[in-house]
Amino acid sequence: MSEFTQRELAEKLLECAGEAEDADVSDEAVLDTPFLELGYDSLALLQVTGVIKREYGVELSDDAVVEAETPRLLLKMINANLPDAV
């Protein structure tokens, strides 16, 4: 896998934590909206990143996940840590 996409993130969030309260995470307009404003807390993000770790081999520390306050920041971290990332 060369890149983990916003759509894939939205699918994992929906699968693991349910639908966002205030916006569609697959909509590019919410990339810089804090997860808390979208209705996702740190526990939801940790659950999602746990699934991403199992399925894609992406290793992220719990602290890094908590620091990724927006979908854009989390995608950046995921893509930087993909096993075949250069």
Secondary structure as GFF3:
##gff-version 3
##sequence-region A 1 86
A	DSSP	alpha_helix	6	17	.	.	.	ID=ss1
A	DSSP	three_ten_helix	28	30	.	.	.	ID=ss2
A	DSSP	alpha_helix	35	38	.	.	.	ID=ss3
A	DSSP	alpha_helix	42	56	.	.	.	ID=ss4
A	DSSP	alpha_helix	62	67	.	.	.	ID=ss5
A	DSSP	alpha_helix	71	80	.	.	.	ID=ss6
###
